[in-house]
Amino acid sequence: MAIYKWPPAEGRSRRWSRVYLLVLCIALYYYYAGSAAKPANYLPLDSETLAKRERIAAQCRYTRTPAGPPIDFHSRDQSDRYAPDTKPTLIKNARIWTGAENGTKIIQGDLLLHKGLIKAVGNVPLHFLENLQLEVIDAHGAWVTPGLVDLHSHLGVDSAPRLKGARDTNSYKAPILPWLRSLDGLNTHDEAYELARSGGVTTAQILPGSANDIGGQAFVIKLRQTKERVPTAMLVEPPFTLNGSHFDHDLPPRWRHMKHACGENPSRVYSMTRMDSGWAFRSAYESARKLRDAQDEFCSKVEAGLWSGLGDFPEDLQWEALVDVLRGKVKLSVHCYEAVDLDMIVRLTNEFRFPVASFHHAGETYLVPDLLEKTWVSDRYSAQRSRAGYSHQGGAPSIALFAANFRKKREAYRGSEFAPRILTSHGLSVVLKSDHPVVNSRYLLNEAALAHYYGLPENVALLSMTVNPARAMGLDHRLGRIQEGYDADVVIWDSHPLSLGATPVQAFIDGIRQFQTPEVSIKPPFMQRCPDTPNFDKEAAEAFEYEGLPPLIPKSVQHAIFINVSSVYTRSNGDLSLEEHPEVIVAHGGEIICTGTHLTCSKTLDEVDDEVAVIDLEGGVIVPGFTSYGSPLGLTEILLEPSTNDGRVYNPLARDPPAIIGDTLIRAIDGLQFEGRDMLLAYRGGVTAGVVAPSGEFVQGISTAFSLGASHLLRNATIESDIALHVAITMNDARSVSTQIAALRHLLFGTGGDEVLEGVRNGQSTLVVDVNSADIMATLLRLKAEYENHTSKTLRLTFAGASESHLLADEIASAGVSVIVTQPKPYPNTWDERRILPGPPLTADSLVPVLLAAGVNVGIGLINEFEARHLRFEVSRVSFSANGSIDLPTALKLATTNLEKALGIHGTMPQDLVAYAGGHAFDFGGKAVAVISEQLGRIDVFE
């Protein structure tokens, strides 16, 4: 790919060039004119010396030239990334979200893509189409947006599947490494590129990791495949300094990018404190400042014509990038969560006078918006920001956030789902990002959809993945909008982009279509509208008032009347029954005591005392509470803080467990903890029961079922104390797979030991195997048949995880094995999971529908405890991508009765019901407002 050659700078840059040239000429004139004072043997300067001096003068001019595109950038006729064999494309009959007018401008019309650029939007003039061999796509009124821009990604440096030979996210050599470059580790064979494209992501900033205070330089890439097949061909506007200092210094500088990180990650990696990090930053910037000052002093002499003994331009390859930070030529991304770290960085910017483009993760920024305004900004940079459309004053950076990924470490504990809306209310620029693979970049759109659900305005939610990240990277002159002259990166969606599970029908990068035969799942018409969302004003205000830790324990009552209910699903003999449009529902002590009209329930209503909660569901529903499985919910509070967790069990394949344990298996019930924030948020999200097994390798232990609304173990918390025996078999273990299988065979064919193990041998208890590889699952099916043939007993077997189970769906069904899919968002994280079934638009089929079609009993779980609160949305997304094959009752069963059957729950689950106001459990309009809990004998109201 030919690197785009920018024209020489216009305007002030050209004027300065003339001034410098004039100064040089005057200096030379006086140098030569003073011949009377020169010695008789004086010789004029040779051409080589003069050329060298001009190069040095140009280099000095370059140091003072601000970064950014040339003034005539939009006069370009074709993109620097244009592939000559690309056919022009006309997209007709589209509903185009342009990104203009603060994200409110929508155009009904057509879109012409040609030479890697957007050539026309709306009404395309006929003369634009003359002599073009067009590819025409009729969008049939579908939504079209700019390609999504991921401001924080590790695509290519943290590759999928994760293998030791491609781990290039972090260097562990030192905490200060501004000279490293993510480009030097960019793997072009990362399987996640295609997945990200299938989620509508067309551009990503590839950052070094956060192990270091200064991790190195970042680069912006397009995610399409290139003819060259090399990392450099993926770059967007790489800095001219990429290959050293030998380039045309009359060109205006392009933006550079760099990663800083503060807080727990560098402290953990280098056994430092925050004080150590603060000094490391200051020391590094002092080194850069000294170099910058030496350069400025040198250039002052050049401008004055004082060449005698001047020497070469001061350079240092280690510090030159940090010098550019001080010169305001670097879009700096800073990983910081807490106020203490944000405050340190803001003070650092003012001490050394440099701007910050974006704070990342930034979990407490919503609590300190005024602090952000104090970030240093130069007058010139402030004027640039004003022209770029920033609504706030000062130097406040953009804030790049997760929508809901909080509490996994202490510095993230006060993060809030309401942070995007709160920051927006203060006029700050909000970005939703993936931190891929922390959040699979394919689901970047889901981050914005969740932020919208919790109150971020529609236009801002869409800006947060397009215009705002492009601006934070200094690339909003070409990315993030649908506008004439911008890069031809656009996405056609199957539904409104903020609807649940919105999926690309087609995507273009540099005008090149990305899916040759895209698969489409038909969505209902209502999904073409921006989803209605609940009112979370009270919750958002409390998040700010309580500094991220608002009260979550619900109000409990004994009597409640529910009105305006559209339907009620209840458990019935292991299945679900439906009653539609009841006029009123009366609940007492955790049970529904009357369903019907006011007349039929009049006697019951007369018996209810004055202490009754009347709850208007506004057309909402009542459905069984969901059951959580797959994460350590109930055993973990802050994942990376061992003192808050139950911990991991002994691996008998690695070392002998303590003799005092004997033959007893570890039981999850013994480590349960209640009223944790993830647990209470899941309860408020409609999850009433949890099943959790101990954490560990190989033999994990015995799972338990419990109520998420209980205050402690002795208050009706236990639904079933001992459920199933859990083991894990994986190629990622230090022990061989064959060793793990041999050990499992020994457990099954042996005698004695724990009573649950004996129950597994006798066909009374379930063996749940955490497994993803289809090859290992096949071995386990063979072991099941071997055991049953040898003992004439049934081995009740369930696969959990099961990312590759579609490859042997029929065999799993024939063996009577259940499957719990714990990664409904498929991702080839490890070699065990490399053969995922990604679903539309890449494949017609998805994992859950394929298993259901084969007759497998399927449940859905989630592996992260913070995700449990959104279990209903994950089930909904799976059903919407199934092309109509999963109806509403089946969807409900995936996280209730099917899941419980797969786990082998022996008794009857309690009739715990959740009331949703304003919509269904499976859409963004519904909000859980109450739990009618038979298990706890009360009605919990979420005020």
Secondary structure, 3 states (H helix, E strand, C coil): CCCCCCCCCCCHHHHHHHHHHHHHHHHHHHHHHHHHHCCCCCCCCCHHHHHHHHHHHHHHHHHHCCCCCCCCHHHCCCCCCCCCCCCCEEEEEEEEECCHHHHCCEEEEEEEEECCEEEEEECCCHHHHCCCCCEEEECCCCEEEECEEEEEECCCCECCCCCHHHECCCCCCCCECCCCEHHHHCCCCCCHHHHHHCCCEEEEEECCCCCCCEEEEEEEEECCCCCCCCHHHHECCCCHHHHCCCCCCCCCCCCEEEEEECCHHHHHHHCCCHHHHHHHHHHHHHHHHHHHHHHHHHHHHHHCCCCCCCCCCCCCCCCHHHHHHHCCCEEEEEEECCHHHHHHHHHHHHHHCCCCCEEEECCCHHHCHHHHCCCCCCHHHHHHHHHHCCCCCCCCCEEEECCCCCCCCHHHCCCCCCHHHHHHHCCCCEEECCCECCCCHHHHHHHHHHHHHCCCCHHHHHHCCCHHHHHHCCCCCCCCCCCCCCECCEEEECCCCCCCCCCEEEEEECCEECCCCCCCCCCCHHHHCCCCCCCCHHHHHHHHHCCCCCCCCCEEECEEEEEEEEEEEEEECCEEEEEECCCEEEEECCEEEEEECCCCCHHHHHHCCCCCEEEEEEEEEEEECEEECCCCECCECCCCCHHHCCCECCCCCCCCCCHHHCCCCCEHHHHCCCCCHHHHHHHHCCEEEEEECCECCCEEEECEEEECCCCCCCCCCEEECCCEEEEECCCCCCCCHHHHHHHHHHHHHCCCCCHHHHHHHCCCCEEEEEECCHHHHHHHHHHHHHHHHHHCCCCEEEEEECCCHHHHHHHHHHCCCEEEECCCCCCCCCHHHCCCCECCCCCCCEHHHHHHHCCCCEEECCCCHHHHHHHHHHHHHHHHCCCCCCCHHHHHHHCCHHHHHHHCCCCCCCCCEEEEECCCCCCCCCEEEEEEECCCCEEEECC
